Amino acid sequence: MRLGLCFCLLLSSALAVDLRVEGWHHRVWSAYPVEKIKADEEVPMTPLAEVLELSAARDEREPFVLLLRPEVPLREVSVVVEDLKAADGAVIAASQVTARRMGYVFVDEPSGTRIKQPMPYPTGTGLFPDPLLANQGDVRPRHNLQFLVTVHVPRDAKPGRYEGRVKLRYRKETWMPPGQAAEDVVRVGLRVRSFALPEHSPLLNTSFANLRELPESQRTPEAITAMQRGFIAHRQVPEPLVPSPVVKMGKDGSLTVDSSDWEKAVAALFEAGGTHVFVTVWDFYPLPAHAQGLYFLYHYPAVTGQKWFGASICAQDKTLTPEFKRLFGAYLKHMHGILERHGWLDRAFITTMDEPYTYHTGDRANDTPANNYEVVRNFVALVREAAPGLRTFATADPVEGLTGFIDHWCLRNLDHAVAAKERAEKHGEVVTFCDNYRTFIDYPAVSARSLGWLAWKIGARGWLTYETLGSYRTAWEAPTLVYAQFNGATVWGMGQMFYPDPLTGAPLPSLRWELMRQGCDDYEHLWLLREALKRTPNPEAQHLLDTAASSIVGGSGDAEVMAKTSIANATSNLIAHKLREQIAEWIEKLGVADR
C-alpha cells in the first residue's frame, strides 16, 4: 500500500472500540488506542473480538481502556490482572500492569466559549472521563464504567509475543442467578518490540507544579519525592525541584549557600531519568511555592521595586544595582562551581524574564519590549561573567533585541517556529514551546498526545506545561479556568493535570497527563527512526519520518505552512497509533541497537 493512500485511510477510520464480553445483562468493550467516551455515551456494537492485541517497545507504558456498560446496577467492580507469559517461559509480571477507574467531569459549557479564535479541536458538553481514581467503582444501568489499564514493559523484557488475562470482577448480588460468575475475562496479547525507548530521553519537557496547592500532609519530603518521580517517569522535569538551596544573609552582608540537599535532589532526578534542571533563583527553602527556577525578573518598571535578599535588583536606568550584582553574583559563582563539579553544567538552565515581548504591568508606557530586553541583557551579562557556560532561558520567541543572550527559547507563538528552528540549528540553541490550548478536558484524546508530534514537527526539544496543580483545591467543584477579563472566556482543565484524592488529598493523575506521556513515546519513536536512518538510509522510511507528524498536527512540512501546526488534523488516537506502529516496524527493520 502506498503511504499516501495509507494516510487517507487512517484519517477516515472510526474509533478502535471492540466488544470483548457479552455478559449477563452487561457488555464489556476495549478501546485501544485510548479514546474519550462519555459516561452516558452509547458504544457501537461490533463483532465479538477474541484477543486484545497490544504492541509496545521495551521500557514503554502502553494503555488501553476497558469499558463496562450494564443493564443492571453493578457494584464493587475492579480490574484484576495476571502475568503475561511468552511461549519460551518469559514473563511480564502482573505487578507491571496498573488499573485505574476513570472518573468523570461534568462540562456544562464547551471550552472556547467567548473566545474569538476557533479551538484547534472539537469541544462539547457532558460527562467527560479525566480523573484517574482507585481500581474500584460502581455503575448504574446504561452508563459506562471505564478503567485505564496500563502495561509497563520492563527494559530487560525479552522481545516476542506474550499472552495473559485481565478480569473484570464485580459483587455477586443475591438476585443474580446462582451459577452466574461474578467476573468477566478479557484475553490480552502483547507484542514486545526488539528495541527499547531511549534510556535518556531526547525531550526537554518541564512541568510547573505550584506545591502550595497541596495540603500540608502531601508536602512531606517523601510525598513530594514520590510525586516528582512520577513526573520524571512521564518525561516531565518537575519545577520547582525541592528542596532548594538554603541561602542566608550574614550580619556583615555576606551570603552563604548550603546546596547539599538540592544537589541530592538533582542527582536523584538525573538518576531517575530526568534530563535537565533549572537553577533556583526565587522562593528559596523552606518555601515550596512558585516556579523557583522558571520565572524570575519582573517586567520593567516593576523590576525596579523587586528585591533579592533585601537588595534591589534593577535601577531606574535598567542597569543592575551594585548590591544585587554582588549578592547574586556570589550565589551564581557557588552554583556554577556545584554544576561544574558534578558535570551538570550542560544540563542546567537559568531563567530570565517571562514573556518580555508583552506587557505584564499597568504601565504600558514603560513596560515595553525594548525596556524589558535591556533589563534581560544586563542580567545575562552578569550570569555569563559569574557563571560562564550556564545557559539562559526565556519564555519568548527569538527576537533581535535578545539575539545572542538567550540559549533556550520557549516559544509562545508557533507562527515563529520555522525561524526559531533555523536559528537554533545555526547557533546551537534549544527550542521548546508552551501551548496551553492543547489539553482541555472536552477535547478528544489525541489532543494531549499530539504534543509529541507537534514538537517533532516544529523541531522543538519539548514543551512547557503551565501548570499542573492549578485549581487543585476546587477540582471536584469546577475544574475550569475562566479568564479574569471582560468576556470571561471558559476553558476546561487549563493549567490543571491533577485532582486531589477525596480522602487523603494526594494528587491523582488525569487521563490527559497519561496521554501526554504517550505523545512522549511517539516523539521518541520518531527520534529512534531518525537515528536509525543516519546509519542505514532508506527512502521509504525517510518519507514516513518526514510526513507522519503532518497527519496528526496538520501542515505539509514546508516553511510556508509550518506556522499552521497549531490547528489540529487528527481527532482520533487511531491515526497516531497506526503511524507509530509503522514507525516501530521500520525501527526494527533498520536494526536499531539497544541504547
N, C-alpha and C positions, 0 to 999 in steps of 0.2 A: 504493500500500500504506500502510495506516495505521501510524504509528510504533510503537504498542504491539505490533501483530502482528509488525512487523519485528524488534523486540527479542526476542519469543518465539522466532521462527525462528532468530535468531542464537544464542540460548542453547542450542539443541539441535543446532547444527551440528557436524559432525565436523572433524577436523584437515584443513587445506588441504595435503595431500600429493598430488602429481601425478606419474605416471610420465612421464618425458621421453625416455628412450632404452631400447630393447630391444636390448641389445648381445650380443656373443659371450660366452656364459656369464656375463653380468652385466647388471644393470639400473641405471639412474640415475633418481632421483626428485628433485623440488624440494619444498621446504617453504616456502611463502610465504603468510602470515607465518610467522616463525620459531617452531618448536616444539622441545621437547627429545625426542629419540628416542635410546634407549639403544643401546649397542654391539651387542647381540645381539637387539634387538627386531625382529620381523617387520614389514615395511612393507606396508600394504594395497595390493593390486593395484587399479589404476584404469585406465580407458581411456588410451591414449597421447595426451598433450597436445602440441600443436604449438609454441605460443609461451608463454613465461612472461611474463605481463603485470604490470609494476610501476607504481607511481604514487608521486610524491614532489613536494613543494614545492621551490622553489629554495633552495639552501643547506641542504638536508636530506640525511641519510645513510640510505639505505634498504637493509636487509639481507635476504638470503634464504639458504636452505640448499640445497646440492647434496649428495645422498646417494648413494653408490655401494655396491651390495651384490652381490658376485660369488659365483659357484660355484667359482671357481678363485682361487689367490693372485695378486694384482696388486701390482707394486712401483713405486716412484717415481711415484706418482700426484700430479698437480698440476693447478691451475686456470690456464688461460691465457685472458685476456680481450682483446677487440678494442674499437675505438672504437664508440661508439653514435652513429648518424647519423640525422638527420631528412631528410625529403624536400626541404627547401629548402636543404640543404647544411650546416646547423648540426651541430656535433659536440660530444659529450661524450667527452673523451679517455680512452683506456684507463687512463691514469695516475690517473684519478679513481675507479677501481674497485680495491678491495683484496680479497684472498682469504686466509683463514687456516684451516688444518686444526684441527678441534676434537679436543682430547684428551679422555680420559675419566677420571673419578674413581670409584673403587670405594666405594660406600656400603654398608656391611655392617649398619648399624643405622639405622632411619629417624630423621630429625630429630624431636625432641619426645619421644623415649623417656625415660621417668621425669620428664616434665613434666606436671603435673596438668591445666593448661588445654589445650584442643584446639588444634592447629595451624590457622592460617587456610587452609591449602592441603593437598591430599593429599600424602603423603610416600611413600617407598618405598626399596627396595634395588636394587643393581645398578650397572652402569657408566653413569653419567650424563655427558653432554657438558658441559664447562665451560672448561678451559684453551684459549686460542686460540694456536696454535703457527704455525711457519713453513708456507709453502704447499707442503708435500710430505709424503707418507706412504705406508705400505704397508697392505695389508688382506688378511686371511685369509678363506677361504671362509665364507659365510653369516654374515658380520659386516659392520657398517656403517662405512664411512669417510665422514666428513662434513666439508664446508668451509662456513665462513661467508663469503659474498660480499657486500660492501657497496658500493653505488653512491653516490658523493657527487655531487649536482647542484650545480654552481657557482652562486653568487648571480647571476651575469650570464648564465646559460644562457637561451636563448630557449624560451619555452613551446611545447609541442607534443609530438608523438609521435616517439620515437627507436627505432631498431632496431639490434641487434648480435648478436654471438655470444659465448658462453662455452664454452670447450672443457675437457674433462677428458682429460688425457694420461697415459699410463702406459708403462712399459717394455715394449718388444716382446721377448718371450721366444722362445727358439729352438723351443720346442714349439708355438708358435702358428702357424696357417695362414699361408702366405707372403703372401697377399693381404689379411690381416687388418690394418685400420688401427688404430694404437695411440692413437686418440683418439676421443672422442665429442663431438658438438656439441649444445648447447642454445641455441635461439633465444630472445632476450630482447627484449621490447618495454618501453619506458619512457615513461610519460606525465608530462611535466614541467608542473606546475601554473603558473597565471599569477601566483601570489603567492609571496613569499619568507617564510621564517620571520623573526621579528623580529631585526633586526641587533643589538639589545641585549636579551637575554633578560629577561623579567619574573620569572624564577625567581631565588631567592637560595639556591642549594644550596651546601653546604660538605662537603668530604670530608677527613677526617683521614688522614694518611699518616705513620706513625712511621718517619722516614727512617733511623733507626738500624738498622732491619731490613735495609736494603740493604747488599750487600757494598761494601767501600771503593771498588772500581773503578766502582761505579754511583753514587757520591756526588760525582762531579766536578761543577763548576758546569754544564758542558754537558749532562751526563746528567740532572741534576735539572731543568734548564730545559726539556729536551725532555719529560720526564715531566709536568711541571706544565702545559706547553702542551697535552698530551693530556688532562689533567683539564679544562682550560677548554673544549676542543673538545667535551667531554661535558657541558658546562654544570655543572661541579663546580669550585668555587673551592678550590684546594689549601690545606691548613692542616697544617703551617706553610708560610708563604711565605718562602723563603730567597733570599739572605742576610738575616738580621735586622739591625736597627741594632746598632752597636758601642757598648756602654756601658762607661765606665771610671770608676773612683773615684780621685780625686787624693789625694795625701798630706794635703792640707789638708781633706779631706772633701767636696770639691766633685765634682759629677757632670758628665761630658762625654759627649755623644752624637754619634756620626757616623752619620747615617742615609742617606748619599748612595747607597750600594749598595741599600739597602732601597727607597729612592724609585725607583730604576731598575727594580727588580723589580715594584713596584706599577704603575708606568707601563706596563711590558710586559704585565702582567696585564690592565689595562684596555684596552690597545690590541688584545689578542688576544680580547677579548670578555668578560673577567671582570666580575663585577657588583658585588663588594664586597670588603672586606679587613678582617681583624681586626688591631688594633694589638697588636704583640708586647709581652707583659708577662712572659714567663718563658723560661728557657733561651736566653739570647742567644748571638749569634755568639761562637765558632765551633761551637756545639752544634746541629746539625740534628736535633733529637731530639723532645721532647714537643710536644704541641699548644701552640705558643708563644703563641697568642692565643685559644685556645678555652676553656681552663680556667686558673684562677689560684688563688683563695683556697681554702685547706683548710677543712674544717669545724671548727667550734668544739668542743672547745678546742684541736685540733691547730694551728689557725691562730696560736695564741699562741706556738708554737715555730717558726713559719715565718719565714724571713728573706728580705729582698730587698737584695742587695749589702751584707750584713752588718747591716742594720737589721731589728730585729724588727718584724713587720707589725702585730700586734694585742696589746693588753694584756688582762689577765685580765677587766677590766670591759667588754671587747668594743669599746673605742674604739681608733682607730688611734694608734700611737705617734708622738710628735713627729718622731723621726728618719725614720721611714718617710714621713710626710707631707711632710717637707722634700725627701727624695731623690726619691720617686716623683712628688711634685708638680712638681719641676723637670723630670723626664722627660716628664710629661704636657704641660707647657707647651711643651716643644720639639716633641713630636709633634703637638700641636694647631696650632702655627704651620706645620708642614710640610703638614698636611692642608688648612689654610685657604689656604696659598699656592698649592697645586696644584688647589684646587677639589674636594678629595676628602672633605671633612668629612661630606657627606651620604651617602657610600658606605662609611663606616667604622663599625666597632663595637668596643667594648671589653668584654671578658668580666668576669664577677664570680665566681660560685661554681657548681660543678657540683651539681645536684640538692640544693639546700639544704633541701628538704622532708623528706628521709630521712636516716638516719644512715650515715656512712661510717667512723666510728671505733668503737673498742670501748667508748667512754664514752657509754653510752646515757642516762645521767642528764643530761649536759650537751650532747651532740650532738643538740640538739632544733631543730625548725623555728624556734621563736621566737628562740633564740640565734643561729642562722645568719642569719636575716633581719636581726637587729640589726647584725651584722657587715657584711652586704651594704649596708644603708642607710648606714652610716658610710663605707664605701668609695665608694659612689656620690656622697655629698656631696662627697668630695674630688675626684672626677672632674669634677663639674659646676662646682666652684669653679675648678679649674686648667685645664679644657678644656671650656668651655661649648659645647654643641651636639653633643658627642661622644656617640653613642647607646650605651646599655648593653645587655648580652646576658646571658641566663641559661638554662640547660637546666632549665626549670621551667614549670609551668602558672601562669597568673595567679592570684595569691593575695593576700588582704588585707594581709598583712604586707609585701608588696613593691609594692603598688599605688603607681604614680607614680614608682617607682625603676627599673623595667626597661622599656626601649624595644623590645626584641626578645626575645620568648618562644619558646623551642624546646620545644614540648610533649613531655611524657613520658608522657602518658595521654590517649588520644584521646577518652575519655569527657567531657573538658572542652573539646572542640573548639568546640562551639556557643558557650559563654560566652566563650572566647578570641577567636573571630571577632567577636562583637558588641563586645567590649571594644576590640579593635584598630581596628575601624571608628570607634568613638566617640572614641578618644584618639589616633588616628594612629600606632598601634604596629604592629610587624611580628610575624607569627606564622609560625613554621616548626615542624617536628616531627622526632622521631627514632623510627623504627620498625625495630628490629634484627631483627624476626621476619618480614620480607617478602622476603628474598633468599637463601634457603637453596638449596643445590645440588640437592637432591632435590625441590624444588617444581617445578610446571610453569613454562614460560617466561613466562607472563603475570605471575607474581608480582613480579619486579623491575620490569617495565614498569608495573605498577599503581600505583607510587609517584606518577607524574604525575597519574593520575586521582584518587588519594586526596588529593593536595594540592589539586586543584581542588575536590573535593567538600567538604572541610572549610574552604575559604577560606584555606589556607596559601600562603605565598610560596615554599615549597620544603621541603627536608629536609636533615638532617644525617646523613651516612654515617659511622658509627664502627665499625670503621675500615676501611682498605683494604689495609693491609700486614700485618695480623695473621697469625700462623702462617706467615709468608713463608718462613722458612728450612727449615721442615719440610713445606712444602705438598705435596710429592710423596709423603711418607710417610703423612700422615693430616691432610688439611686440614679438621679439625674442631675445634670448641671444646667441651670438656667442662667444665661449671661446676664450679669447685672448692668443692663443697659436699657435704653428706651424701649426697644421692641421685645426684650426678654426672650430671645430665641432659645429653644429647647433642644438638648441633645442627651441621649441616654447612655450612661456608662463612661462618659468622657472623664479621664483622669480618675478612673476607679476600676481596679482589676481584682480587688479582694473584698470579701464580705466577712463580718465578724461572726464567729460561731455563737449561736444563741445562748449557749450555756457558759462557755469559757471566755469568749471574746477573742479567741485565737483566729488568725487570718485564714479564711477559706478561699482557695483559688476560684477563678471564674473559668467558664468554658473558653472565653476569649483569650485568657492567659495561656491555656493549653494549646489553642490553635495557633497562637503566635509562635510557640515553640516549634510547631510543625513547619511554619514558614522558615525558621532557622534551619531545620533539617533540609528543606528544599534548597535553600541557598548553599548549604554545604555539599549537597549532591551536585549542584551546578559547578561549584568550586573544584570538586574532585574530578569532574569530567574535563574541566579546563586544564587541570594539571596533567591528566592522562593524555590529552591531545597535544600537549607540549612535547611529550615523549613519543607519541605514536599518532601522527596526524591522520585524520580520516574526514573526507569532505562531508559525508552524510551526518556523522556525529557533530561536526562543526556547525552544520546548518541547524541542527536541533538546538545546540547551545546558543546560537545567535538569535534564534527566533522564539524559543519556548516562552520566555518571560512575557512577550507581547500578547500571548494568548490569555494571560492572567491579568495584566495591568494595562493593556492597550498599547497602541503605537506600533510602529514598524521597525524601530531601532535606529533610524537616521536622525540627524540633528534637527531637522525641520519639525518632526513630530514628537521628539523625545519629551518635550515640555508637556505633552498631553497625558503623561503617565499617571497623573493623579485621578484620571477618570477610569473607572473600573471597566473591565471587559468581561471576565468570567463572573458568574453569580452562583456557580455550583463548585463544590470542592472536588467533584469528579474529574474536572479538567486538570487541576493541579496534580491530582493523584495519578492519572494516566500518564501525564507528562513526566512525572518523577519516575514512574516505572520504566518508561522508555530511556530516561537518563541512566537509571541504575543498570539496565541491560547493557548499555554502551560502556559504562564504567567496568563492568565485568569482562566484556569482550576485549577491551583495550588493556586488560591485565593490571589494574591498579593494585599496587602493593599495599600491605597493611602498614600504615604510618601512624 
